[in-house]
Amino acid sequence: MNKKGIIFVVVLVGAFVIFNGLKNLSKDVSLKDWLSQAEGYGKAITQHQQTEKPILVLFYTDWCGSCKVLKADLLASPDVKQFINDSLIAVKINPERDADSANLAKQFNVIGYPMLFVIQDGQEKGQAVRLVRRTHRMTSEQFIIQLQRAMNSL
């Protein structure tokens, strides 16, 4: 095989590896059990009224690289998934998908993505909302501690 042929194969294999990596980041596997969009938020409020569990709301977009990393790495962690399943009602909202979800993002003053909130009391007046800060480069243990702190401050 000549030099051009080898370079072509290397580029082809590299493109395949990159494509598969991006494809895996765009999967929503870690959030398949989460309620979704404004409709899911409404269901979360109903569940909250029945169980008194706080609501975890994730605002994200499909194009957001940090959102993809958060979902694929941190939220896919078995420890984080277990904590969320046991302690919270989880909702994912992409404001770019429908008008009701966009309105929710405005109500929460979403200014960037991803944004995570822990909420008590749903849409009632005086609702307690805590923003979960800094999710970039956190371990699953650090993220769980941050969620616990947000829940305890409600």
C-alpha positions in Angstrom: 0.0 0.0 0.0 1.4 3.4 -0.9 1.7 6.4 1.4 -1.6 8.0 0.1 -3.4 4.8 0.8 -2.2 4.6 4.3 -3.1 8.2 5.0 -6.6 7.6 3.6 -7.1 4.6 5.9 -5.9 6.4 8.9 -8.2 9.4 8.2 -11.1 7.0 7.6 -10.5 5.1 10.8 -10.1 8.4 12.7 -13.4 9.8 11.3 -15.1 6.6 12.3 -13.8 6.8 15.8 -14.8 10.5 16.2 -18.3 9.9 14.7 -18.9 7.0 17.1 -17.8 9.1 20.0 -20.1 12.0 19.1 -22.9 9.5 18.5 -22.5 8.1 22.0 -22.5 11.6 23.5 -25.8 12.4 21.8 -27.5 9.4 23.2 -30.0 10.2 25.9 -29.6 6.8 27.5 -28.9 8.1 31.0 -32.1 10.1 31.0 -34.6 7.6 29.5 -36.5 7.3 32.8 -36.8 11.0 33.3 -40.0 12.9 32.7 -39.7 15.1 29.6 -40.6 18.6 28.6 -43.3 20.9 30.0 -45.8 18.1 30.1 -43.3 16.0 32.2 -42.9 19.0 34.5 -46.6 19.0 35.1 -46.5 15.3 35.9 -43.6 15.9 38.3 -45.6 18.5 40.2 -48.4 16.0 40.6 -45.9 13.3 41.8 -44.4 15.8 44.1 -47.7 16.5 45.7 -48.2 12.8 46.3 -44.7 11.9 47.5 -43.2 15.2 48.7 -40.0 14.4 46.8 -38.2 17.4 45.5 -38.1 17.9 41.7 -34.8 18.0 39.8 -35.1 20.0 36.6 -32.5 19.8 33.8 -32.6 22.5 31.1 -30.5 21.4 28.1 -30.3 21.6 24.3 -29.3 19.1 21.7 -26.4 21.2 20.4 -24.9 21.9 23.8 -21.6 20.0 24.2 -21.5 20.5 28.0 -25.1 19.0 28.2 -24.0 16.0 26.3 -21.0 15.4 28.5 -23.2 15.9 31.7 -25.8 13.4 30.5 -23.3 10.8 29.1 -20.9 10.9 32.0 -22.2 12.4 35.3 -25.9 11.6 35.0 -25.1 8.1 33.6 -23.1 7.2 36.7 -24.8 4.3 38.6 -24.4 6.2 41.9 -26.0 9.4 40.6 -28.8 7.5 38.9 -29.5 5.6 42.1 -29.5 8.8 44.2 -31.8 10.6 41.8 -34.2 7.6 41.5 -34.4 7.3 45.3 -34.5 11.0 46.3 -35.9 13.1 43.4 -38.4 13.4 40.6 -36.3 14.1 37.5 -37.4 16.1 34.5 -35.4 17.0 31.4 -36.5 20.0 29.4 -35.2 21.2 26.0 -36.7 24.7 25.6 -36.1 24.5 21.8 -38.6 21.7 21.3 -41.9 23.4 22.1 -43.4 26.7 23.3 -44.5 25.5 26.7 -41.0 24.3 27.5 -39.5 27.6 26.3 -41.9 29.4 28.6 -40.7 27.3 31.6 -37.1 28.2 30.8 -38.1 31.9 30.9 -39.9 31.3 34.3 -36.7 29.8 35.6 -34.5 32.5 34.1 -32.4 30.0 32.2 -29.4 31.9 30.8 -27.3 29.0 29.6 -27.1 25.3 29.3 -27.0 23.0 31.1 -28.9 24.4 34.1 -30.1 22.2 36.9 -32.6 23.2 39.6 -33.9 21.4 42.7 -37.5 22.5 43.4 -39.9 22.1 46.3 -43.6 23.1 46.0 -43.8 23.0 42.2 -45.5 26.1 40.7 -47.0 27.4 44.0 -46.2 31.0 45.1 -43.1 31.1 47.2 -41.7 28.0 45.7 -38.2 27.1 46.9 -35.8 26.7 44.0 -32.1 26.0 44.3 -29.7 26.2 41.4 -27.2 23.3 41.3 -23.9 25.0 40.3 -20.7 23.8 38.6 -21.3 20.4 37.2 -18.2 20.5 34.9 -15.4 18.2 36.0 -17.2 16.9 39.1 -17.0 13.4 40.3 -20.3 11.6 40.9 -19.7 11.9 44.7 -19.3 15.6 44.5 -22.4 16.0 42.4 -24.5 13.9 44.8 -23.2 16.1 47.7 -24.2 19.2 45.7 -27.7 17.8 45.1 -28.0 16.9 48.8 -27.0 20.5 49.8 -29.6 21.9 47.4 -32.3 19.6 48.8 -31.3 20.5 52.4 -31.5 24.2 51.8 -35.1 24.1 50.5 
